Amino acid sequence: MIPVPPDKLPAMPIPDLSAVAKWPNVPACYGWLSLDRRGRWRLQGQPVAHPGLIAFINRQYGSDAAGNWFLQNGPQRVYAALDYTPWVFHLAGAAGTLTAHTGEAAGPPRAAWLDEDGSVLLATDLGAGLLDDRDLPGFFAACRGADGTPAEEAALMAILAGDDATGTTWQGLPLRPIRRADVAGRFGFNPDPQP
């Protein structure tokens, strides 16, 4: 698969970096923060439940030029391990509006993929992200075959197996196969930043 060229990547959110100017030598933190497949933050493996802390993390979430995602906590960068992608999307309403785990509108979908495990990835103006598994029934119900009728299970299974010629669509977009192992490289992010 061909990686997305840097000039075609969407603009990334920019957290407040003002504290870095005052304290430029604060060491980065690794292994504390993670984002799970349902868009939940975890600190040392434990779910973050406090609404204020979740809002803070969401507001200060961003990425660097190397594709590492992090929380900017004052002068300290806390790198996030990603269970799959830097964004987790939720489908809302009959129109299938996409919202990111941070609460941001993801924008209209531009491409859709199905990996070998049945996970759905979507490209939006915000970036590429995983569709929350709780939204998969609605997603698959909205998939259509080449003739416009609901997509058949056999066609979806063929995509899981790597078939790119089923004619299956979602919201008018071709549903294409992708291998999970190729996702981070294709979309230019590091799922597990290390020192």
C-alpha positions, 0 to 999 in steps of 0.5 A: 500500500502507498503511504499518504504523502505528508502534504496530503495529511490533515492538519493536526490539533495543536495543544497549548505549548506555552509552558515549554518556553518557560521550562524547556528541559522537562523530560517526556513521559512514556508508558503512562497514557494510552488510548483504547479501541473504544476511545477511552483514556487509560493511565497505567492501564486504568480507565480515566473516569474523571470528566475534567481529566478526560476533557483536559486530555482531549483538549491537550491531545496532539502529535509531533512531526514523527507521528507520535501522539501525546498529551501536553501537560504544561511543559511535559509531553506525555506520549500516548500508546495507541491500541490501534489508531490516534482517533476513535470515531463514533457514528451518530444519527441516521446520517452517520455523522462521525465524532471523534473520541475527543468530542470533535466533529470528524468531518465527512468520511473520505475513505473506508476500509475493513481489516482482516479482524473486522475492524473498520477504519475511516479517513476524515478531515481530522485524520484516519481512525478506528470506528468504535466496535459498538457502532459496527452493526449500524455501519454494516447495516448501511453497507450496500452491494454493487446493485444498491441492495444491502451488502451480503455477508459473503461480500463482507467476508471477501473484503476481510480476506483481502478482495478489493473488487466486491463493489461494496460501499458505505455512504457511497465510498468503496469499502476496501480491505486493509491489513492491520499491520499496514495501518500505522505506516500508511497513515503516518503515526507511531502506535507506541512511542518510546524514549 
